[in-house]
């Protein structure tokens, strides 16, 4: 408000713009007029920072823009509005929580605000609880222990055999058998598409990452060399037994941050065409299966053939997403085993190679876009590391530089004239 108590015109105009955009976004949502790969609430026209600030200045001042000073108070409204829009239309942090369901699937975890609706629904929920925890869960836990136990025992035995075709043959059969038992422990219903594009030896298989069970979903249809950090406890026992039968690529904690060492180990592996394809999840963290976030460029710098794979889960029967900041591995697996089922589709995409003049980042983005398109996922440029880290200062500095450049440019133009 100014001294006479009237509203500043620029503020009025900003409020009107925000209201109109929210209303327009709501209408598009109701009429299913979203653009592909966009879940935005607020509809925006592609305009630059300079154009939007000039528009605000025009609506808030009757003076000629050419005679305006370097900075105007109305410029603040642009940044305030963008900040509010970013909060309302946040497309990043919502990817780190479970996907919302349109209808309740009789699992308490998918309806935390459950209230009494009817006696019939309560009875159905009680029967489902009895079936899931009284019958399915004990059976699934038994299958899981059986699969893991056989994997550790049989791979340790196969590791005693000399290297050769027989060892490789037995190793592949044992891995497939044990992974398929573990898949049964989740009552996983998997549909594989385009199997002719399955990864081949000497290549790298990259896939979007939703859950630790992504590994057994893919490994139950083909054998892969795993890549990861060496752990302790039960996971360490499993890793040590697996590497005896198959050349997996495990790193010590001190080696993981050495990019050159990791790249060399991976490069040496893919150059040997007798070794299994490497399975990598370039996002580096679990996303809730509604989008694909930035792929780390490391696995795309090696120069090997990349076999993209898209994995899409159906959350109506059980949400496979692992929110690692909320649930530990054991509690997560119990939630999976007490769900109705894990239903998913897997698409093997045609192999892709790095094109001439294309750098690793561009190649990674091209592969990511293909996976997102096939799986019906939103293609995001944001780093999945934002799940645990704050936004880098460079993003804020980039906006400051754009605004500074606009002001300096305006001043230079006036000085020339």
QUIHU-V346451 format. One record per pair of residues at least 6 apart in sequence whose ideal C-beta (glycine too) atoms are under 7 Angstrom apart, sorted by the first residue. I is the first residue (numbers start at 1). J is the second residue. D is the distance in Angstrom with one decimal. If there is no record, write none. Layout:
I_J_D / I_J_D
This chain:
1_7_6.0 / 1_8_6.9 / 2_8_6.4 / 8_60_6.5 / 9_59_6.0 / 9_60_4.8 / 10_56_5.4 / 10_59_5.9 / 10_60_2.9 / 10_74_3.9 / 10_77_5.6 / 11_77_6.2 / 13_56_6.9 / 13_59_4.1 / 13_60_6.8 / 14_56_6.8 / 14_77_4.4 / 14_81_5.5 / 18_81_5.9 / 18_84_6.9 / 21_42_4.8 / 21_43_5.8 / 22_42_6.1 / 24_43_4.6 / 25_40_6.5 / 25_41_4.5 / 25_42_4.8 / 25_43_4.9 / 28_34_6.2 / 28_43_6.2 / 37_372_6.8 / 37_378_4.9 / 37_379_5.5 / 39_91_6.8 / 39_378_6.5 / 40_89_5.4 / 41_88_6.0 / 41_89_5.0 / 42_85_5.4 / 42_88_6.4 / 42_89_4.8 / 49_402_5.1 / 49_403_6.5 / 49_406_6.7 / 50_406_4.8 / 52_78_5.7 / 53_75_5.5 / 53_78_5.1 / 54_65_6.5 / 56_74_5.2 / 56_77_5.8 / 56_78_5.7 / 57_65_6.1 / 57_68_6.4 / 57_72_5.8 / 57_74_5.8 / 58_65_6.8 / 60_74_4.3 / 66_414_6.9 / 70_407_5.0 / 70_410_6.7 / 70_411_5.7 / 71_407_6.6 / 91_380_6.7 / 92_382_5.0 / 92_386_5.9 / 95_287_5.2 / 95_288_5.5 / 95_290_6.3 / 95_291_5.2 / 95_293_6.8 / 96_288_6.7 / 96_323_6.9 / 96_387_4.9 / 97_288_6.5 / 97_323_6.5 / 98_288_6.2 / 98_319_5.2 / 98_321_5.6 / 98_323_6.7 / 99_288_5.2 / 99_289_6.6 / 99_290_5.5 / 99_315_5.2 / 99_319_6.6 / 99_321_6.9 / 101_110_5.4 / 101_315_6.1 / 101_316_6.7 / 104_110_6.5 / 104_111_4.9 / 105_316_5.4 / 105_317_6.7 / 105_340_6.9 / 106_124_6.5 / 106_125_5.3 / 106_128_4.7 / 107_339_6.6 / 108_114_6.5 / 109_335_6.7 / 110_319_6.9 / 116_122_6.8 / 132_338_5.1 / 133_338_6.0 / 137_337_5.6 / 137_338_5.1 / 140_185_4.7 / 140_186_6.8 / 140_187_6.9 / 140_337_4.2 / 141_337_6.3 / 143_181_5.9 / 143_184_5.3 / 143_185_3.8 / 144_182_6.2 / 144_185_3.9 / 146_181_6.0 / 147_178_5.0 / 147_181_3.5 / 147_182_4.0 / 147_185_6.2 / 148_182_7.0 / 148_238_6.8 / 150_178_5.2 / 150_181_7.0 / 151_178_3.9 / 151_238_6.8 / 152_237_6.3 / 152_238_6.0 / 152_241_4.6 / 154_174_4.6 / 155_174_6.2 / 155_241_4.6 / 155_242_5.4 / 155_244_5.9 / 155_245_4.0 / 156_241_4.7 / 156_244_6.0 / 158_167_6.2 / 158_170_5.2 / 158_171_5.4 / 158_174_6.3 / 158_245_4.2 / 159_244_2.6 / 159_245_5.1 / 161_167_4.5 / 171_245_4.2 / 171_246_5.0 / 172_223_4.7 / 174_245_6.9 / 175_219_6.7 / 175_223_5.3 / 175_246_6.8 / 176_220_6.9 / 176_223_6.6 / 179_216_4.9 / 179_219_4.5 / 179_220_4.4 / 180_220_4.7 / 182_216_4.9 / 183_216_5.7 / 183_220_4.7 / 185_337_6.7 / 186_213_6.4 / 186_336_5.6 / 186_337_6.5 / 186_342_4.8 / 187_341_4.4 / 187_342_6.7 / 188_217_6.7 / 188_342_4.4 / 189_341_5.8 / 189_343_4.7 / 190_217_6.1 / 190_344_5.7 / 190_346_6.2 / 191_345_4.7 / 192_221_5.5 / 192_346_5.0 / 193_345_6.6 / 193_346_6.7 / 193_347_4.6 / 193_348_6.8 / 194_347_6.1 / 194_348_4.7 / 195_348_6.2 / 197_307_6.9 / 197_348_3.9 / 197_349_6.0 / 197_350_5.4 / 197_351_6.9 / 198_222_5.6 / 198_348_5.3 / 199_205_4.1 / 199_222_6.9 / 199_277_3.9 / 199_307_3.9 / 200_277_6.3 / 201_273_5.3 / 201_274_6.5 / 201_275_6.1 / 201_276_6.1 / 201_277_6.1 / 202_270_5.4 / 202_273_4.1 / 202_304_6.8 / 203_270_6.8 / 203_277_4.6 / 203_304_5.9 / 203_305_4.4 / 203_306_7.0 / 203_307_5.2 / 203_351_6.8 / 204_270_6.4 / 204_277_6.5 / 204_278_4.9 / 204_280_6.0 / 204_299_5.7 / 204_304_5.1 / 204_306_5.3 / 204_307_6.9 / 205_224_6.2 / 205_277_5.1 / 205_278_6.7 / 205_279_4.9 / 205_280_7.0 / 205_307_4.8 / 205_309_5.9 / 206_280_5.4 / 206_282_5.4 / 206_299_6.4 / 206_306_5.8 / 206_308_5.8 / 206_367_6.2 / 207_214_6.5 / 207_218_6.7 / 207_281_6.1 / 207_309_4.0 / 207_311_5.7 / 208_283_6.7 / 208_292_4.9 / 208_310_6.4 / 208_311_5.8 / 208_371_5.5 / 208_375_6.6 / 208_377_6.7 / 209_281_3.7 / 209_283_4.8 / 209_285_6.9 / 209_286_5.6 / 209_287_6.4 / 210_286_5.8 / 210_287_6.4 / 210_288_7.0 / 210_289_4.4 / 210_311_6.6 / 210_313_6.2 / 210_320_5.5 / 210_321_5.5 / 211_286_6.0 / 211_320_4.5 / 211_321_6.2 / 211_322_4.7 / 212_322_6.1 / 213_320_6.2 / 213_336_6.8 / 213_342_7.0 / 214_281_6.8 / 214_311_6.0 / 215_279_7.0 / 217_311_6.5 / 217_344_6.3 / 217_346_6.6 / 218_224_6.7 / 218_279_6.4 / 218_309_6.6 / 218_346_6.9 / 223_276_5.3 / 224_276_5.7 / 224_277_5.8 / 224_278_6.9 / 224_279_3.8 / 225_246_6.6 / 225_247_6.0 / 225_248_5.3 / 225_249_6.1 / 225_269_6.5 / 225_275_6.2 / 225_276_4.4 / 225_277_6.8 / 225_278_5.1 / 225_279_7.0 / 226_248_4.6 / 226_279_6.0 / 227_249_4.6 / 227_278_5.7 / 227_279_7.0 / 227_280_5.7 / 228_250_6.3 / 229_251_5.4 / 229_253_6.2 / 229_256_5.3 / 230_236_6.5 / 230_239_6.2 / 230_250_4.8 / 230_251_6.6 / 230_252_5.8 / 231_239_6.5 / 239_250_5.8 / 242_248_5.7 / 243_250_6.2 / 246_276_6.7 / 247_275_5.6 / 249_265_5.6 / 249_266_6.6 / 249_269_5.9 / 249_278_6.8 / 251_262_6.6 / 255_261_5.5 / 259_298_6.4 / 262_298_6.6 / 263_298_6.4 / 263_301_6.3 / 263_302_6.4 / 266_278_6.4 / 266_299_6.9 / 266_302_5.6 / 267_302_5.0 / 269_275_5.7 / 269_278_6.1 / 270_278_6.5 / 270_302_6.2 / 270_304_4.1 / 277_307_6.7 / 280_299_4.8 / 282_295_3.7 / 282_296_5.0 / 282_299_5.7 / 282_364_6.6 / 283_293_5.3 / 283_295_6.4 / 283_384_4.7 / 284_296_5.6 / 284_384_5.7 / 284_385_6.8 / 285_384_4.2 / 285_385_6.9 / 285_387_5.3 / 286_321_6.4 / 286_322_4.8 / 286_324_6.4 / 287_293_5.6 / 287_384_6.1 / 288_321_4.4 / 289_312_6.7 / 289_313_5.1 / 289_320_6.9 / 289_321_5.9 / 290_377_6.5 / 290_378_6.2 / 291_377_5.3 / 291_378_3.8 / 291_380_5.1 / 292_368_5.4 / 292_371_5.7 / 292_372_4.5 / 292_377_5.0 / 292_379_5.8 / 292_380_6.8 / 293_380_5.0 / 293_382_5.6 / 293_383_6.7 / 293_384_4.2 / 294_381_6.0 / 294_382_6.2 / 294_383_4.7 / 294_384_6.5 / 295_364_4.1 / 295_367_6.7 / 295_368_4.9 / 297_360_4.1 / 297_361_5.2 / 297_364_5.2 / 300_306_6.9 / 300_360_4.4 / 300_363_4.7 / 300_364_4.6 / 301_360_4.4 / 303_354_6.6 / 305_351_5.0 / 305_353_5.6 / 306_351_6.8 / 306_352_5.0 / 306_367_5.8 / 307_351_5.2 / 308_349_4.1 / 308_352_6.3 / 308_367_5.1 / 308_370_5.4 / 308_371_5.1 / 309_346_6.4 / 309_347_6.9 / 309_348_5.9 / 309_349_6.7 / 310_347_4.4 / 310_349_6.6 / 310_371_4.6 / 310_374_4.3 / 310_375_3.6 / 311_344_6.1 / 311_346_5.5 / 311_375_6.9 / 312_344_6.3 / 312_345_5.1 / 312_375_4.5 / 312_376_6.4 / 313_320_4.5 / 313_342_7.0 / 313_343_6.9 / 313_344_4.4 / 314_343_4.1 / 314_344_6.6 / 317_339_6.6 / 317_340_4.5 / 317_341_4.5 / 317_343_5.0 / 318_336_6.6 / 318_339_2.9 / 318_340_5.6 / 318_341_5.9 / 318_342_5.2 / 320_336_7.0 / 320_342_5.6 / 322_332_5.2 / 327_335_7.0 / 336_342_6.5 / 347_374_4.9 / 347_375_6.8 / 349_370_5.7 / 349_371_7.0 / 349_374_6.0 / 352_367_5.8 / 354_363_4.7 / 368_379_6.4 / 369_379_5.4 / 372_378_6.7 / 372_379_3.9
